[in-house]
Amino acid sequence: MNNKNETMLIDFYEFTMANGYFNSELKDKIVYFDLSFRRVPDNGGYAIFAGLESIINYIENIKFSQEDLEYLKSYNLFSDEFINYLEDFKFTGDIYSVKEGTVIFPNEPVLTVRANIVQAQILETFLLLSFNHQSLIATKASRIKNAAKGRTVLEMGARRAHGISSANSGSRAAYIAGIDATSNTLASCLYGIPCSGTMAHSWIQMFESEEEAFRVYAKTYPNNTTLLVDTYDTLRSGIPNAIKVIKEELLPKGIKDFAVRIDSGDLTYLSKESRKMLDEAGLENCKIVVSNALDEILIETLLNQGAPIDIFGVGERLVTAKSNPVFGGVYKLAAIEENEKIIPKIKISDNPVKITTPHFKKLYRIYDKETNKAKADLIAVHDEVYDEKESLTIFDPVHTWKTKTFENYILKDLKLPIYKNGELVYKLPSIEEIKEHTKNELNHLWDEMLRFENPHKYYVDLSQKLWTTKLNLLKKIKQSSSS
């Protein structure tokens, strides 16, 4: 079982529903499912979409083996015809999605699947797990990189990740969101992410003295020397020994790129005192690296306290998104096709946040033409088109009296075709291209949206046509339930 391919990573009820549909008149019914999420983690101002490449790789490699089919048969729940269908399973539908690395907001149709109900159901689990995990880590990484104010941030959380795939996909998501390198060698091999790492405390303990440990390392890796100075006593032992070794082993060779790392204690105090000692020794160019359960809040605090830190190593609180470890993405039916017409569908709930937005939809982003900053998003019915030469008025879908009119704006349709009739029509970008796209996306946001406390609320509104459709469906359901 350890060598199972990813095709069987499907919630069992997807199979029971798919079998039920397959053996009914709904077998070939074309449906539209939206992938969205309900709340930004950590009460932040934005999220980063990640996981699209994993979704595409899954769809491209779907294949139920004979072992898989025999396993499903053992439950005596599924018809022979359904099992035969799975044996030759191939996705034949359409998928529309925003680009990976795009800034996204709650309740937006980030990705839409148009397919027959059986295929749409079978894709659900993998789509959600890829979207939820990688978007969560990318969003957390973006916050951490933002807190570092341009300083280098290293992801080093593999040993605390929730399993192998979590470690690898977490490293990837963190990198596209702005993190500079990873300690995870496998992730580096898989995705082409820069890899970084030097020594642990055990290296120091293996030698007769701290000085000897530093000296051997500096001789072995003269062009990649970062000395871990807190094994015994950072200021009384670690920094003095580091200064001595750097002066005797590296400076005579003309090497000017080196660092010390602090992994415990009061990082503000220790980094300030270390900086003084290094500068007094003429090592002004020696960088200071810190690690030890860091996140965006602690990094921001350290820098606000004037800690002279050059590089941050961030582990468990990034790769597990410790402060808010659930992204909350959902996959909901939005429409079906009847006689070549799209019929909107809605899910209602006593919890208003769980009420879905019906129909096959477009997602527009409105930019201010002068500042090039994103002003709002507009969710519209799929066939709605706007003329940028005309003014555009949007309104809050809850507080409808709140309106905003744009005169000098740029309107961008964020969703692109990924699959058409089961064929991949989207050229996968490189990881560096995704990373650059994320950077550009963040540059379009106002600074007020990036702060951690009470960030500016970004407007996501519905078009008049879509809002009316939703309201009419709600009224219709209410009337039918009360009659």
Secondary structure, 3 states (H helix, E strand, C coil): CCCCCHHHCCCHHHHHHHHHHHCCCCCCCEEEEEEEECCCHHHCCCEECCCHHHHHHHHHCCCCCHHHHHHHHCCCCCCHHHHHHHHCCCCCCEEEECCCCCEECCCCCCEEEEEEHHHHHHHHHHHHHHHHHHHHHHHHHHHHHHHCCCCEEEECCHHHCCCHHHHHHHHHHHHHCCCCEECCHHHHHHHCCCECCCCCHHHHHCCCCHHHHHHHHHHHCCCCEEEECCCCCHHHHHHHHHHHHHHHHHHHHCCCCEEEEECCCCHHHHHHHHHHHHHHCCCCCCEEEECCCCCHHHHHHHHHCCCCCCEEEECHHHHCCCCCCCCCEEEEEEEEEECCEEEECCCCCCCHHHCCCCCCEEEEEEEECCCCCEEEEEEEECCCCCCCCCCEEEECCCCCCCEEEECCEEEEECCEEEEECCEECCCCCCHHHHHHHHHHHHHCCCHHHCCCCCCCCCEEEECHHHHHHHHHHHHHHHHHHHC
